[in-house]
Amino acid sequence: METPKERVAESNRKAAAERRPGDPRPVEPRDSRPLIAIICAGLAIAFVLLGVMYVNSTGETPQPPIAEQR
């Protein structure tokens, strides 16, 4: 009687034997690294932009709009 591990191993051997050179390969964890890098870069850019906007908006004395100046 086969154990579940043996059945899975046999199934994997059969699948490996049927593969051809052009067949897609299974997704691996390292395949998501570029996506993670892009997301992290986007978050870093957003953080820097928000920081620059905050620094630029503080410390200045508010001036009335040009249309209201005399």
LINDATA-V846915 format. One record per residue. N is the residue number from 1. OMEGA is omega as a letter, one per 20 degrees, with the letter a starting at -180 (999 if undefined). Layout:
# LINDATA-V846915
n: <N;N>
omega: <OMEGA;OMEGA>
This chain:
# LINDATA-V846915
n: <1;2;3;4;5;6;7;8;9;10;11;12;13;14;15;16;17;18;19;20;21;22;23;24;25;26;27;28;29;30;31;32;33;34;35;36;37;38;39;40;41;42;43;44;45;46;47;48;49;50;51;52;53;54;55;56;57;58;59;60;61;62;63;64;65;66;67;68;69;70>
omega: <a;r;r;r;r;r;r;r;r;r;r;r;r;a;r;r;a;a;r;a;a;a;r;a;r;r;r;a;a;r;a;a;r;r;r;r;r;r;r;r;r;r;r;r;r;r;r;r;r;r;r;r;r;a;r;a;a;r;r;r;a;r;r;r;a;a;a;r;r;999>
